[in-house]
Amino acid sequence: MDISKFKPVIIYTIYIAAKAESVWQALTSAEFSRQYFSGFAIAVDLKVGGAFIASAPDGSVHIQGDVVECDPPRKLIVTWNVNWPALVEKLGPTLVTWEIEPAGEAVKLTVQQSHDRDVSDDILSGGRAGWPAILSGLKSLLETGRAPAIKMQPPERMLAALKAMGVATPQ
């Protein structure tokens, strides 16, 4: 995959009062991710070409992809493909990048969602709603030991746009 063709369309930066290794572990561990990512468990084979899987609380695979770049505890790039029929065929792959940088007594975590083609604002509304909730939960968990329960639902405008494209989504 030629990642040079992907353009960032969503970028969030957050500062977390934690060590880079703690942020890395939280991003790549099912134990941690379940606490801040609405019960989703992240499993990553931390090598280029390794599997990236996010399982829903019921155990079903919701997101799957491959590791494109892995530089612990600084950078992880994965393909991020939501497991909805015809989604990848209609929208192409999604690339997600996490970069962790020292920032005094904290770390700077930057998350980028990138695509290799134009994606409508209606479709992108899902990531624009989801990433702030996920990152807020991650920050709270690492700084206080507890993540808030944040209810996340796909935005109606995203679901309507997907339906118009012929992509079936869960009810």
N, C-alpha and C positions, 0 to 999 in steps of 0.2 A: 504494500500500500504506500503510495506516494503522499506523505502527510503535508508536503509543501503546498498542495492544492487546497488544503483546508484553511478556512478563514474563521477566526474567532467571532462569534456573534453574541455570546454572553460571557462577560468577565466579571467576577466578584473577587474582591480582596478583603480579607479579615485579619485582624491581629489577635493572637491568642497567647495568653500568659502561660506558656508551656514550653517544654523542650521539643526540638524538631523530632526526636525519636518518639516522643509520646504522641505527637500529631500523626506521624507516619503509622504508628501502630493502630491508632484509632481509625485511620482511613483504610487500612488493609486487613482488619480483624473483624470476624463475625461477632465476637464477644462485645466489642465496642460499638460497631455499627448498629446492632439491634437496639442499642440504647438511644441513639440520636437520630436514626434514620427510619422512624416509624415502624420499627420491628424488622426491617429488612436486614439480612445477613450478607455481608460482603465476604467473598472468598476469592483470593488472588494467588495465582502461582507466580511468584515474584521473579520472573525471568522473561526476556523478550520472547514472544510467541506463547507465553503461558496464558491460561484461562483466567478471565475475569467474570465472576457471576454474582449477581445480587438476587438472593432468594427472598420471596415475599414471606410474611409471617406464617402462611399456611404451608411453606416449604416449596412452592412452585417457583420455577425460574422466571423471574420478571425481566431481568436485564442480563445479557451475556455479551461477551466480547473477548478481545485478546489484548495482552500487554504489548504495547508498541515500544515503550521506553521505560526502563526501570533503573533509578539511581537513588537507592535508599540512603538517607532519609530526606532527599532533596526533591526528587521529581518522579512522577508516575504519569504515563500517558497510556490510555486504554481506548479501545473502541467500545462504545456504549450503545448497545442495540436493544431497545425495548422489545420484548417478546410478544408483539401484537401482530397478527397475520397481515402480511403485505406492507407493513410499516417501512422496513428497510428498502424493499423494492421501490416504494413510492418516494421516499425521502432521502435515500442513500444512508450511508453510515454516519454515525455521530462519533466525534473524537472528544474525549474529556481529558484535560491536563490538570494535575495538581502540582503546584510548585511551592516548596517550603523554604523560606529564607530566614536567617537570623535577623532579629530586630531588637537589639538591646536585651531586655529581660523577657522578651516575647519572641514569637515567630510571626512572620508575614506569610499567610496562606493565600495563594491566588488560584482560583479555579476558572478554567476556560472551557466553554462548550463550543466546538468548531464543527463546521460542515463544509463539504466540498462543492456545494451548490447553494443557490438561493433558497431560503426557507421562509415562509410567511411569518409575520408577527403573530398571527393567530396560533400557529403551531408552536412558535417559540415561547408563547405565554406559559406553557407548561414548565419549562426550565426556569423562566423568570419568576414563577411562583415557588417552585420546588427548591432551587438552590439556596435562597435566603433562609428558608426553614431548616434545611439540612445543616447549613453552616452555623446557624444560630444554636442549634442543638449540640453540634460538635463543640463549639466554643464553651457553652454552658457546662457540658459534661467534663471537659478537661479542666476548666477553671474552678468548678464547684463540686464536681463529683456527681452531679445530677443534671440530666437533660430534661427540659420541659416537654410535656406531651403536646405536640403541635399537630393538629389535624390537617392533613393534606389531601386534597382531592384534585384531580385534573380540572383545569379551568373549562367551563362550558364552551367558550369560544374555540379552544383547542379541540375538544371532542367534536364539535360541529364541523370544523375544518377537516378533521380526519375522516369523519363520516362522508363528507362531500367528495373526498378523494377515494372512497371505497375501502378505507381501512377499518376493520372491525376492532372495537375496543371492548374491554370487559364492562359488564353492566354493574 
